[in-house]
Amino acid sequence: MNRNFRSESHAPIDALFLTGLVCLSLIELAFSVVQPPVANVPRGTPQRQKQDEPNVDWPELEQRFGLEPLGSVFFKPGFGSNPSPTDGAEQQLRNVNAKWEAAVMSLGHTEVEAKRLIAARLDQYLSDAQLAAKNIDWLRLRQDYQLVDITRVAFSGPQTVRSNTQPWLEAIMSLGYSKVLSQWIIQMRRQNVQMEILKRNTPNPPVWQLPESASTDPRGTDSIPTVNPFETNLGTVSTGELTSIADPQLKYLFTIQPADWLIFDFNGLDSISDQQAAAFGKLYGSQLNLNGLRSITDTQAASLAEFKQNAQEKTLSLDGLTVLTERQAESLAKFQGTLSLNGLTSLSDTQAEAFGKYKGIVGQQNQGFGRSEMLLNGLNSINDHQAASLGKINDLALDGLTSISPEQLKHLTNNGFDLVHQRYNSTGAYLKLNGLTGFEDRHAEILSRSISRTTIQLNGLKSLTEKQAVLIGTLKLTLGGTLHLAGLLSLSDEQTEHLSSIPGLYLDGLTSISNAQAKSLSQLGGEYRAVLLKPNRLILPISVPTPYLSLDGLHSINETQARYLTSGLTGLSLGGLKSLTQTQAALLSRMKGLYVPYDLQPMIDESRTPDEKQKSHTDQD
């Protein structure tokens, strides 16, 4: 089943389907353990010495503990979503890895050793898949099995990719590869094809350009450090525990092959030179993290804002900065990607005006690729003028605010954003205010009039009054977006009925619901029709996106609730379920857009008809 629907705007995902190397950051997410320093070695030399690793019989462990094949979870629903895996998918990954960790620890290994061994195993999947992708005769395989040319679907949408995956998977497995490794091989092949096409179609492919002042050969004099300060492991380039580096050492950075998925983790650095900032701004990767910096110069801000100038998705994280000059704010606002400045606790009006011009990913890069947002979660207060300026930002996170005035909420939710342009962005306009705990009727009234946001997050609210539920229930989120109220611990039947007019709801704080609530939630969205709006005039009515409901806090449901929830929804997350009866599983199996914990999925699959099973299998692969 395809869970791309979980993208919070509910618009179709046009981004490239999951590639194997995107999983590198997920591997690190799942195995967040401190790795011992890795000696710097020449390119092409494996950093992990496989012969020194303890011998683990992975197939035997898998069979003995009844585990999901290691590495296969990345090809389950939710990992093809953009810009990142869904919350449920990440939790699924953690659950599977926890079981594998327990299995490896049963052999006498510590938790840290188990994490390292599993990460090494996943790393081996990547290495084996990369080698196989280079050695397989793809043309002959395509001709023998009469397959669609993989180069024709490398840049296609997810549906095209999925429909052509199964035949390729069977063809590669016929060569003797396991299913999991075959899946990795396909992703490596697609990645290689995509990179080749990008190279052919890019007039100026990414080329490292070392600043002239840092071009001195680091081996040329004893006065210049000769140690390579950069460690590369699982797609991440880091400076380890170093707090500073010398300009000539930058040369080592440019021995690393440029790649779209690289993460540059330089959080240990507490200061950089202008030359280093210029070099970092020319790097080509997905993230540049410099959270150890407490201050930067105006020149450095301008250089860092150029990071990965022509790529589709990128993040610049400077969470250590506590102050900025107005010129620095202007420079950073030009960054074309997600900008994280969570260390700022206050802004001047001029700085807020500069940030109000932030556009993130723009132009053709914004069509079908991931969203970019400005993260200002450290701000603990703003004034009306600043709210009006910041409200112009498309995707904005202000989770540090614990209270705002109704007037400020009005500025943040009704900014007159041009949604005609926004039609071409699959993610919509986000506003995150998860720190708000105080909410009055006037706030609910203002919120109900929001016309410029597709998604609003208010997960800090613990309760609503009846009047507030009535007002919020009239909220007409543009493009049929979602409202996050995951902090609510309880709702009455009447409150639930009012809120059910919203097309997308996250109510993950509820641990139980009544049958009446299930019936109301099954009619999510009601007769609501989303519209595209410009200030003061209707532009174009559009169809309602498929209704989506998240109830991950529920540990159980009854048959009546299962019947209701599967009758009107096309997207449903029940990630907290502990068990299911056969009847409940049969009812849930009718849904295509369903997420449940991994250990309950087999019951649902077994309840499907052969045609439904084949359809679900095709959607997953």
C-alpha positions as CSV (number, residue, x, y, z in Angstrom):
1,M,0.0,0.0,0.0
2,N,1.2,3.4,-0.9
3,R,1.5,5.8,2.1
4,N,2.6,8.8,0.1
5,F,-0.8,10.2,1.1
6,R,0.6,11.0,4.5
7,S,2.4,14.1,3.1
8,E,0.5,16.6,5.1
9,S,-0.9,18.6,2.2
10,H,-2.4,15.5,0.8
11,A,-1.3,16.5,-2.7
12,P,0.4,14.0,-5.0
13,I,4.0,13.4,-4.3
14,D,6.0,14.1,-7.5
15,A,9.4,13.6,-5.9
16,L,11.8,10.8,-7.0
17,F,11.0,7.5,-5.3
18,L,13.2,6.4,-2.5
19,T,16.8,5.8,-3.5
20,G,19.1,3.6,-1.5
21,L,21.5,6.3,-0.5
22,V,18.8,8.4,1.0
23,C,18.6,5.7,3.6
24,L,22.0,6.6,4.9
25,S,20.7,9.3,7.1
26,L,17.9,7.0,8.3
27,I,20.5,4.4,9.3
28,E,22.2,7.0,11.4
29,L,18.8,7.9,12.8
30,A,18.2,4.4,13.9
31,F,21.6,3.7,15.3
32,S,22.5,7.0,16.9
33,V,25.5,5.8,18.9
34,V,28.9,7.4,19.3
35,Q,31.2,5.8,16.8
36,P,35.0,5.6,17.6
37,P,37.1,7.9,15.5
38,V,37.8,6.6,12.0
39,A,41.2,6.9,10.7
40,N,41.4,8.9,7.5
41,V,42.1,6.7,4.5
42,P,42.5,7.2,0.8
43,R,39.3,7.3,-1.3
44,G,38.1,3.8,-2.2
45,T,39.5,2.2,0.9
46,P,36.9,0.6,3.1
47,Q,36.9,2.2,6.5
48,R,35.2,-0.7,8.3
49,Q,37.5,-3.7,8.5
50,K,35.0,-6.5,7.9
51,Q,37.5,-9.2,8.9
52,D,37.8,-7.8,12.4
53,E,34.0,-7.9,13.0
54,P,32.6,-10.8,15.0
55,N,30.9,-13.5,12.9
56,V,27.1,-13.1,13.0
57,D,24.9,-15.6,11.3
58,W,22.3,-13.0,10.1
59,P,19.9,-15.5,8.4
60,E,20.0,-17.8,11.4
61,L,19.1,-14.8,13.7
62,E,16.3,-13.8,11.3
63,Q,14.8,-17.3,11.4
64,R,15.2,-17.9,15.1
65,F,13.6,-14.7,16.2
66,G,11.1,-14.4,13.3
67,L,12.5,-11.0,12.3
68,E,11.8,-8.8,9.2
69,P,14.9,-9.2,6.9
70,L,17.4,-6.5,7.9
71,G,17.3,-3.6,5.4
72,S,13.9,-4.4,4.0
73,V,12.1,-1.9,6.1
74,F,13.4,0.9,3.9
75,F,11.2,-0.4,1.1
76,K,8.0,-0.4,3.1
77,P,5.3,2.3,2.7
78,G,6.2,5.7,4.2
79,F,9.8,5.7,3.1
80,G,9.1,7.1,-0.3
81,S,7.5,10.2,1.1
82,N,9.0,13.6,0.7
83,P,10.8,15.5,2.2
84,S,11.3,12.8,4.8
85,P,9.8,9.5,6.0
86,T,6.5,9.7,7.8
87,D,6.5,9.7,11.6
88,G,4.9,6.2,11.5
89,A,7.6,4.9,9.1
90,E,10.4,6.2,11.4
91,Q,8.8,4.5,14.3
92,Q,8.5,1.3,12.3
93,L,12.2,1.5,11.6
94,R,13.0,2.0,15.2
95,N,10.8,-1.0,16.2
96,V,12.4,-3.3,13.7
97,N,15.9,-2.2,14.7
98,A,15.1,-2.7,18.4
99,K,14.2,-6.3,17.7
100,W,17.4,-6.8,15.7
101,E,19.4,-5.2,18.5
102,A,17.9,-7.6,21.1
103,A,18.7,-10.6,18.8
104,V,22.3,-9.5,18.4
105,M,22.6,-8.8,22.1
106,S,21.4,-12.4,22.8
107,L,24.8,-13.5,21.3
108,G,26.6,-11.7,24.2
109,H,27.2,-8.3,22.6
110,T,26.6,-5.0,24.3
111,E,24.0,-2.6,23.0
112,V,26.7,-0.3,21.5
113,E,28.3,-3.3,19.8
114,A,24.9,-4.5,18.5
115,K,24.2,-1.1,17.0
116,R,27.6,-1.0,15.3
117,L,27.2,-4.5,13.9
118,I,23.8,-3.8,12.5
119,A,25.0,-0.5,11.0
120,A,27.9,-2.4,9.4
121,R,25.5,-5.0,8.0
122,L,23.4,-2.3,6.4
123,D,26.5,-0.6,5.1
124,Q,27.5,-3.9,3.5
125,Y,24.1,-4.0,1.8
126,L,24.9,-0.7,0.2
127,S,28.4,-1.8,-0.9
128,D,27.2,-5.1,-2.3
129,A,24.3,-3.3,-4.1
130,Q,26.6,-0.7,-5.6
131,L,29.0,-3.4,-6.9
132,A,26.2,-5.5,-8.3
133,A,24.6,-2.4,-10.0
134,K,27.8,-1.8,-11.8
135,N,28.3,-5.5,-12.9
136,I,24.8,-6.5,-14.0
137,D,24.2,-6.5,-17.7
138,W,21.1,-4.3,-17.6
139,L,20.5,-4.2,-21.3
140,R,20.5,-8.0,-21.6
141,L,18.4,-8.4,-18.5
142,R,15.8,-6.0,-19.9
143,Q,15.7,-7.8,-23.3
144,D,15.5,-11.3,-21.7
145,Y,12.6,-10.4,-19.5
146,Q,11.0,-7.8,-21.8
147,L,11.2,-5.1,-19.2
148,V,10.6,-1.3,-19.3
149,D,13.9,0.5,-19.8
150,I,14.9,1.6,-16.3
151,T,16.3,4.9,-17.7
152,R,12.7,5.8,-18.8
153,V,11.3,5.6,-15.3
154,A,14.3,6.9,-13.3
155,F,12.7,10.4,-13.2
156,S,9.1,9.3,-13.3
157,G,6.6,9.7,-10.6
158,P,6.1,7.1,-7.8
159,Q,3.2,5.3,-9.5
160,T,5.3,4.7,-12.7
161,V,8.2,3.6,-10.6
162,R,6.2,1.2,-8.4
163,S,4.4,-0.4,-11.4
164,N,7.7,-1.3,-13.0
165,T,9.6,-2.4,-9.9
166,Q,8.2,-5.9,-9.4
167,P,9.2,-7.3,-12.8
168,W,12.7,-5.9,-12.4
169,L,12.8,-7.4,-8.8
170,E,12.0,-10.8,-10.1
171,A,14.5,-10.6,-12.9
172,I,17.4,-9.6,-10.5
173,M,16.4,-12.3,-8.0
174,S,16.7,-14.8,-10.9
175,L,20.4,-14.0,-10.9
176,G,20.7,-15.4,-7.4
177,Y,20.4,-12.3,-5.3
178,S,18.1,-12.2,-2.3
179,K,14.9,-10.1,-2.4
180,V,16.3,-7.4,0.0
181,L,19.6,-7.1,-1.8
182,S,17.7,-7.0,-5.2
183,Q,15.7,-4.1,-3.9
184,W,18.9,-2.2,-2.9
185,I,20.4,-3.0,-6.3
186,I,17.4,-1.5,-8.1
187,Q,17.7,1.7,-6.0
188,M,21.4,1.9,-6.7
189,R,20.8,1.5,-10.4
190,R,18.1,4.2,-10.4
191,Q,20.4,6.5,-8.4
192,N,23.2,5.9,-10.9
193,V,20.9,6.6,-13.9
194,Q,19.6,9.7,-12.3
195,M,23.1,11.0,-11.6
196,E,24.1,10.4,-15.2
197,I,21.1,12.1,-16.6
198,L,21.7,15.1,-14.3
199,K,25.3,15.3,-15.4
200,R,24.2,15.3,-19.1
201,N,21.5,17.9,-18.5
202,T,23.3,20.2,-16.2
203,P,25.3,22.9,-18.1
204,N,27.6,23.5,-15.1
205,P,27.8,20.2,-13.1
206,P,29.0,20.6,-9.4
207,V,32.7,21.1,-9.3
208,W,34.6,21.7,-6.1
209,Q,36.2,25.2,-6.2
210,L,38.8,25.6,-3.5
211,P,39.3,29.2,-2.4
212,E,42.6,30.5,-3.7
213,S,43.7,31.4,-0.2
214,A,43.3,27.8,0.9
215,S,44.9,26.1,-2.1
216,T,48.3,25.5,-0.5
217,D,49.3,21.9,-0.6
218,P,48.9,20.7,3.1
219,R,51.9,18.4,2.6
220,G,54.2,21.2,1.5
221,T,55.3,22.6,4.8
222,D,55.8,21.5,8.4
223,S,54.0,24.6,9.7
224,I,50.7,23.4,8.1
225,P,48.7,20.6,9.7
226,T,49.0,17.4,7.6
227,V,46.1,15.5,9.3
228,N,42.9,15.1,7.4
229,P,40.3,16.5,9.7
230,F,37.3,15.1,7.8
231,E,35.8,11.7,8.7
232,T,33.4,10.1,6.2
233,N,31.0,7.4,7.4
234,L,27.6,6.4,6.1
235,G,27.2,9.4,3.9
236,T,28.2,11.9,6.6
237,V,31.3,14.0,6.5
238,S,32.2,15.3,9.9
239,T,35.0,17.0,11.8
240,G,34.5,14.8,14.8
241,E,35.5,16.5,18.1
242,L,37.6,19.2,16.4
243,T,36.7,22.7,17.4
244,S,38.6,24.4,14.5
245,I,40.5,23.6,11.4
246,A,43.2,25.4,9.3
247,D,42.3,26.8,6.0
248,P,44.8,24.6,4.1
249,Q,43.1,21.5,5.4
250,L,40.1,22.4,3.3
251,K,41.9,20.7,0.5
252,Y,40.9,17.4,1.9
253,L,37.2,18.2,1.5
254,F,37.7,18.4,-2.2
255,T,38.9,14.8,-2.4
256,I,35.4,13.7,-1.5
257,Q,33.1,12.9,-4.5
258,P,30.3,15.5,-4.7
259,A,26.9,13.9,-4.0
260,D,23.4,15.1,-3.5
261,W,22.9,13.0,-0.3
262,L,26.0,14.0,1.6
263,I,25.5,15.5,5.1
264,F,28.2,17.8,6.3
265,D,28.2,17.7,10.1
266,F,30.6,20.3,11.3
267,N,28.8,20.9,14.6
268,G,32.0,20.7,16.6
269,L,33.5,23.8,15.0
270,D,33.1,26.8,17.3
271,S,34.7,29.3,14.8
272,I,35.4,29.4,11.1
273,S,37.4,31.8,8.8
274,D,35.9,33.7,5.9
275,Q,37.8,31.3,3.6
276,Q,36.3,28.3,5.2
277,A,32.8,29.7,5.0
278,A,33.4,30.4,1.3
279,A,34.5,26.7,0.8
280,F,31.5,25.4,2.8
281,G,29.2,27.5,0.6
282,K,30.4,25.7,-2.5
283,L,29.8,22.2,-1.1
284,Y,27.3,20.0,-2.8
285,G,25.2,18.0,-0.4
286,S,21.9,17.7,1.5
287,Q,22.8,19.3,4.8
288,L,25.3,21.7,6.2
289,N,25.3,21.7,10.0
290,L,27.3,24.3,11.9
291,N,25.5,24.4,15.1
292,G,28.6,25.0,17.2
293,L,29.1,28.5,15.9
294,R,28.1,31.2,18.3
295,S,28.7,34.1,15.9
296,I,29.5,34.7,12.2
297,T,30.6,37.7,10.1
298,D,28.5,39.3,7.5
299,T,30.8,37.8,4.8
300,Q,30.4,34.3,6.3
301,A,26.6,34.7,6.3
302,A,26.6,35.6,2.6
303,S,28.9,32.6,1.8
304,L,27.0,30.0,3.8
305,A,23.7,31.1,2.2
306,E,25.1,29.9,-1.1
307,F,25.3,26.3,0.1
308,K,24.2,23.9,-2.7
309,Q,23.0,26.7,-4.9
310,N,21.3,24.6,-7.6
311,A,20.0,21.5,-5.9
312,Q,16.4,20.6,-5.0
313,E,16.6,19.9,-1.3
314,K,19.0,21.3,1.3
315,T,19.2,22.4,4.9
316,L,21.5,25.0,6.5
317,S,21.5,24.6,10.3
318,L,23.0,27.4,12.4
319,D,21.2,26.7,15.7
320,G,24.1,28.0,17.8
321,L,23.7,31.6,16.7
322,T,22.1,33.7,19.4
323,V,22.5,37.1,17.6
324,L,22.5,38.3,14.0
325,T,23.2,41.6,12.4
326,E,20.6,43.0,10.1
327,R,22.9,42.4,7.1
328,Q,23.3,38.7,8.2
329,A,19.6,38.3,8.4
330,E,19.2,39.7,4.9
331,S,21.9,37.3,3.5
332,L,20.5,34.2,5.2
333,A,17.0,35.0,4.1
334,K,18.2,34.4,0.5
335,F,19.1,30.8,1.3
336,Q,17.2,28.4,-1.0
337,G,16.4,25.6,1.4
338,T,15.4,24.9,4.9
339,L,17.0,27.4,7.3
340,S,17.3,26.5,10.9
341,L,18.0,29.3,13.4
342,N,16.6,27.9,16.5
343,G,19.2,29.6,18.7
344,L,17.7,33.1,18.2
345,T,15.5,34.1,21.2
346,S,14.5,37.5,19.9
347,L,14.4,39.6,16.6
348,S,14.4,43.2,15.8
349,D,11.6,44.5,13.5
350,T,14.2,45.0,10.7
351,Q,15.4,41.4,11.0
352,A,11.8,40.1,11.0
353,E,11.2,42.1,7.8
354,A,14.3,40.6,6.2
355,F,13.2,37.1,7.2
356,G,9.7,37.9,5.7
357,K,11.4,37.8,2.3
358,Y,12.5,34.2,2.7
359,K,11.3,32.0,-0.1
360,G,13.2,28.8,0.4
361,I,13.2,26.5,-2.6
362,V,12.0,28.6,-5.6
363,G,11.4,28.4,-9.3
364,Q,11.5,25.0,-11.0
365,Q,13.2,23.4,-8.0
366,N,10.0,23.9,-6.1
367,Q,7.9,21.9,-8.5
368,G,7.3,18.4,-7.1
369,F,10.3,18.4,-4.6
370,G,10.3,18.7,-0.9
371,R,9.4,21.7,1.1
372,S,11.7,24.2,2.7
373,E,11.0,26.0,5.9
374,M,12.4,28.5,8.3
375,L,12.8,27.2,11.8
376,L,12.7,29.9,14.5
377,N,11.8,27.7,17.5
378,G,13.9,29.6,19.9
379,L,11.8,32.8,19.8
380,N,9.9,33.2,23.0
381,S,8.0,36.3,22.0
382,I,7.2,38.5,19.0
383,N,5.3,41.8,18.5
384,D,2.5,42.6,16.1
385,H,4.9,44.1,13.5
386,Q,7.2,41.0,13.6
387,A,4.2,38.7,13.3
388,A,3.1,40.5,10.2
389,S,6.5,40.1,8.7
390,L,7.1,36.5,9.6
391,G,3.6,35.6,8.5
392,K,4.7,36.1,4.9
393,I,7.0,33.1,5.2
394,N,5.5,30.1,3.4
395,D,6.6,27.3,5.8
396,L,7.3,28.6,9.3
397,A,8.0,27.0,12.7
398,L,7.6,29.0,15.9
399,D,7.3,26.2,18.4
400,G,9.0,28.3,21.1
401,L,6.1,30.7,21.5
402,T,4.0,29.7,24.5
403,S,1.5,32.5,23.9
404,I,0.5,35.0,21.2
405,S,-2.2,37.6,20.9
406,P,-5.2,37.1,18.6
407,E,-3.8,39.9,16.4
408,Q,-0.5,38.1,16.0
409,L,-2.3,34.8,15.2
410,K,-4.2,36.7,12.5
411,H,-1.0,38.0,10.9
412,L,0.5,34.5,10.9
413,T,-2.5,32.7,9.4
414,N,-3.9,35.3,7.0
415,N,-0.9,36.7,5.1
416,G,-2.5,36.8,1.6
417,F,0.0,34.2,0.3
418,D,-0.3,33.7,-3.4
419,L,-1.7,30.2,-3.7
420,V,-1.8,30.3,-7.4
421,H,1.9,29.9,-7.3
422,Q,1.5,27.5,-4.4
423,R,-0.5,25.1,-6.6
424,Y,2.8,23.8,-8.0
425,N,4.3,23.0,-4.6
426,S,3.1,19.6,-3.3
427,T,3.6,20.6,0.3
428,G,1.6,23.7,0.9
429,A,2.1,26.4,3.5
430,Y,2.9,25.2,7.0
431,L,2.6,27.0,10.3
432,K,3.9,25.3,13.5
433,L,2.9,26.7,16.8
434,N,3.3,23.6,18.9
435,G,4.4,25.6,22.0
436,L,1.1,27.3,22.5
437,T,-0.6,26.2,25.7
438,G,-3.0,29.1,26.1
439,F,-5.9,29.3,23.7
440,E,-9.0,31.5,24.0
441,D,-12.2,31.8,22.1
442,R,-10.9,34.8,20.2
443,H,-7.9,32.7,19.0
444,A,-10.3,30.1,17.8
445,E,-12.3,32.7,16.0
446,I,-9.2,34.1,14.3
447,L,-8.0,30.6,13.4
448,S,-11.3,29.7,11.8
449,R,-10.8,32.5,9.3
450,S,-7.4,31.3,8.1
451,I,-7.1,31.4,4.3
452,S,-3.4,31.2,3.7
453,R,-2.2,27.9,5.4
454,T,-2.6,24.3,4.3
455,T,-1.3,22.9,7.6
456,I,-1.4,24.3,11.1
457,Q,0.1,22.5,14.0
458,L,-1.1,23.2,17.5
459,N,0.1,20.1,19.3
460,G,0.7,21.9,22.6
461,L,-3.0,22.4,23.3
462,K,-4.3,19.9,25.9
463,S,-8.0,20.8,25.7
464,L,-10.7,22.8,23.8
465,T,-13.9,24.3,25.0
466,E,-17.1,23.5,23.2
467,K,-17.2,26.9,21.6
468,Q,-13.6,26.6,20.4
469,A,-14.4,23.3,18.8
470,V,-17.3,24.8,17.0
471,L,-15.2,27.7,15.7
472,I,-12.2,25.6,14.7
473,G,-14.6,23.2,13.0
474,T,-15.3,26.0,10.4
475,L,-11.7,26.2,9.5
476,K,-11.2,26.1,5.8
477,L,-7.6,25.2,5.3
478,T,-6.5,26.0,1.8
479,L,-5.8,23.0,-0.5
480,G,-7.7,20.8,2.0
481,G,-4.8,20.7,4.4
482,T,-4.5,19.3,7.9
483,L,-4.8,20.5,11.5
484,H,-2.6,18.9,14.1
485,L,-4.1,18.7,17.6
486,A,-2.1,15.7,18.8
487,G,-1.9,17.1,22.3
488,L,-5.6,16.9,23.0
489,L,-6.1,14.2,25.7
490,S,-9.9,14.0,25.3
491,L,-12.8,15.2,23.2
492,S,-16.5,14.9,23.6
493,D,-18.7,13.4,21.0
494,E,-20.0,16.9,20.1
495,Q,-16.5,18.4,19.8
496,T,-15.4,15.5,17.6
497,E,-18.4,16.1,15.3
498,H,-17.5,19.8,14.9
499,L,-13.8,19.0,14.2
500,S,-14.7,16.3,11.6
501,S,-15.5,19.0,9.0
502,I,-11.7,19.5,8.6
503,P,-10.3,17.3,5.8
504,G,-7.1,16.2,7.7
505,L,-6.8,15.7,11.5
506,Y,-4.0,14.5,13.8
507,L,-5.5,13.5,17.1
508,D,-2.7,11.2,18.3
509,G,-3.2,12.2,22.0
510,L,-6.5,10.4,22.3
511,T,-6.1,7.0,23.9
512,S,-9.7,5.9,23.3
513,I,-12.8,7.0,21.2
514,S,-16.5,6.2,21.3
515,N,-18.4,4.7,18.5
516,A,-20.1,8.0,17.9
517,Q,-16.7,9.7,17.5
518,A,-15.6,7.0,15.1
519,K,-18.7,7.6,13.0
520,S,-18.0,11.4,13.0
521,L,-14.4,11.0,12.1
522,S,-15.3,8.6,9.2
523,Q,-16.9,11.6,7.5
524,L,-13.9,13.8,7.8
525,G,-14.1,16.8,5.5
526,G,-17.9,16.7,5.1
527,E,-19.1,18.6,2.1
528,Y,-16.0,20.8,2.3
529,R,-14.5,22.1,-1.0
530,A,-11.1,23.6,-0.9
531,V,-10.4,26.8,-2.8
532,L,-7.4,28.6,-4.1
533,L,-7.5,32.2,-2.8
534,K,-5.9,35.5,-3.5
535,P,-6.6,38.5,-1.3
536,N,-10.3,39.3,-1.5
537,R,-11.2,37.2,-4.5
538,L,-11.8,33.6,-5.5
539,I,-9.5,32.2,-8.0
540,L,-10.4,28.6,-8.6
541,P,-12.4,25.9,-6.7
542,I,-10.7,22.5,-6.6
543,S,-11.7,19.0,-5.5
544,V,-11.3,17.9,-1.9
545,P,-8.1,15.9,-1.3
546,T,-8.6,12.5,0.3
547,P,-9.4,12.8,4.0
548,Y,-6.6,11.7,6.3
549,L,-6.9,10.8,10.0
550,S,-4.2,10.0,12.5
551,L,-5.1,8.2,15.7
552,D,-1.7,6.8,16.7
553,G,-2.6,7.1,20.5
554,L,-5.2,4.4,20.3
555,H,-4.1,1.0,21.7
556,S,-7.3,-0.8,20.6
557,I,-10.5,-0.4,18.6
558,N,-13.7,-2.4,18.5
559,E,-15.3,-3.8,15.4
560,T,-17.9,-1.0,15.1
561,Q,-15.2,1.6,15.2
562,A,-13.1,-0.4,12.6
563,R,-16.2,-0.5,10.4
564,Y,-16.8,3.2,10.6
565,L,-13.2,4.2,10.1
566,T,-12.8,2.2,7.0
567,S,-16.0,3.3,5.4
568,G,-15.2,7.0,4.6
569,L,-11.5,7.5,5.0
570,T,-8.8,6.9,2.4
571,G,-6.0,7.6,4.8
572,L,-5.8,6.3,8.4
573,S,-2.9,5.8,10.8
574,L,-3.3,3.5,13.8
575,G,0.3,3.3,14.7
576,G,-0.3,2.6,18.4
577,L,-2.5,-0.5,18.1
578,K,-1.3,-3.4,20.3
579,S,-3.6,-6.1,18.9
580,L,-6.4,-6.9,16.4
581,T,-9.0,-9.6,16.1
582,Q,-9.5,-11.4,12.9
583,T,-12.7,-9.5,12.2
584,Q,-11.0,-6.1,12.8
585,A,-8.1,-7.1,10.6
586,A,-10.6,-8.1,7.8
587,L,-12.3,-4.7,8.1
588,L,-9.1,-2.8,8.1
589,S,-7.8,-4.7,5.1
590,R,-10.3,-3.0,2.9
591,M,-8.3,0.3,3.2
592,K,-5.5,1.0,0.8
593,G,-4.1,4.0,2.8
594,L,-3.7,2.3,6.2
595,Y,-0.8,2.4,8.6
596,V,-0.5,-0.1,11.5
597,P,2.5,-1.4,13.4
598,Y,4.6,-3.8,11.5
599,D,3.8,-6.8,13.6
600,L,0.1,-6.4,12.9
601,Q,0.5,-6.0,9.1
602,P,0.6,-9.8,8.4
603,M,-2.9,-10.2,9.9
604,I,-4.3,-7.5,7.6
605,D,-2.5,-8.9,4.5
606,E,-3.9,-12.4,5.2
607,S,-7.4,-11.0,5.2
608,R,-7.0,-9.5,1.8
609,T,-8.2,-11.3,-1.4
610,P,-5.5,-12.4,-3.9
611,D,-6.2,-9.4,-6.0
612,E,-5.9,-7.0,-3.1
613,K,-2.7,-8.7,-1.9
614,Q,-1.2,-8.2,-5.4
615,K,-2.3,-4.6,-5.5
616,S,-0.8,-3.9,-2.1
617,H,2.4,-5.7,-3.0
618,T,2.7,-3.6,-6.1
619,D,2.1,-0.4,-4.2
620,Q,4.8,-1.2,-1.6
621,D,7.5,-2.2,-4.2
